Amino acid sequence: MDGRSPRRLSPALEPLTELALDLRWTWSHSGDALWRTIDAETWELTRNPWYLLQELPERRLEELADDPSFRVELGRLVADRRSYLTSESWFTANGARLAGARIAYFSMEFGLGEAVPLYAGGLGILAGDYLKTASDLGLPVVGVGVLFQEGYFRQAIDASGNQLEAYPYNDPTVLPIQPAAAKSGGWLRVPVELPARTVWLRVWRANVGRVDLYLLDTNDPLNSPLDRAITARLYGGGPDTRLLQEIVLGIGGWRALEALELEPAVAHLNEGHAAFVVLERARRFMDRQRVSFREALWGARAGNVFTTHTPVAAGFDTFAPELVERSFGPYLSGLSISARDLLALGRKNADDSSEPFNMAYLALRGCARANGVSRLHGAVSRALFAGLYPRWPEGEVPIGHVTNGVHVPTWDSRSADALWTAACGKQP
């Protein structure tokens, strides 16, 4: 195995690869007993079927291939997965008028499970539940995120009560992900132009049931050591690194979708981290429609949605004007606007040259719809952003709300699942 390709298995066991690479096992636990049968100790320590499968001794694989009861259970699980993927979903029954549309969900974090540690807290858990629910409902969603070499830290407490932080390394070869293939063959890479250099982003694909999640990272030999570290750590580094990570997510993410020929009708920004999507989408709109940046921004914003989670102004990402101007120097020529024009999109007062660039302001100006994550948070957000709408009554500031939900199969217990199934059935 070359560290990227699935391990070659005998025909009898080949379906294990299909099961291990589908993150549906993070919420559908019907296969837990099978993975425990293969190697109980490794399963309990990692809860990662992909890692378990790659590390299993050949002799154990031969034993499993010769075990009729194991093959029967494997066949049952594969049949269940394929039925899940091909059976009618809520969307196929109810979404005919939206056939062909696609929603791209951009998030800095995705909390799908502990075996894929690319999240810090509630924002990531929500994003993970969003993809899982989209899969169960059959919604035409694709996720876009970042593959961090080190996810958010793991917390420990020492004998004196002090917090200790550990940053486990995310080895891509043991994560249940695969390199995304370019249309021309080989591993898909997309470029992002930065001052005096081009940074290449590798694209990975994670399978989340019916939904694909594409993850980008800069840890590529084509990049300099400093640029390879851009995606080293979730929320790590200083403002320079944080800004570059958000360029990777927003600009690089949209370019990756275009390279995959997956350009969506709707771009959903989960927090302001992804706000640079609106710039890249407008730039591409300019190229195709031969219009100005201002016209392109307004034309493209109809398909952009912004969800804000932050209840306090201090929680929004802001960057010094000189840092933004320096980082976007080469990019501005493609937009045919000045640095002042760009900075104005992220400021409350466009004429205040000292005001930082606020990612949430850019998202609001580039999205036709915006929402908080509860009724109360919608009201709080309207108060927070009222300054952007100086002639609007606060209650009419155009920020609504969609109350956060959870993906119930991920979080309910076995007994609760049995109760709900008996009362309501298994349909979404």
Buried (B, 14 or more C-beta within 10 A) or exposed (E): EEEEEBBEBEEBBEBBBBBBBBBBBBBBEEBEEBBBBBBEEBBEEBBBBBBBBBEBEEEEBEEBBEBEEBBEBBEEBBEBBEEBBEEEBEBEEEBEEBEEEBBBBBBBBBBBBEBBBBBBEEBBBBBBBBBBBBBBBBBBBBBBBBBBBBBBBEEEEEEEEEEEEEBEEBEBEBBBBBBBEBEEEEBBBBEBBBEEEEBBBBBBBBBBBBBBBBBBBBBBEBBEEEBBBBBBBBBBBEBBBBBBBBBBBBBBBBBBBBBBEBBBEBBBBBBBBBBBBBBBBBBBBBEEEEBBBEBBBBBBBEBBBBBBBBBEEEEBBBBBBEBBBBBBBBBBEBBEBEBEBBBBBBBEEEEEEEBBBBBBBBBBBBBBBBBBBBEEBBBBBBEBBBEBBEEEEEEEBBBEBBEBEEBBBBEBEEEEBEEBEEEEEEEE
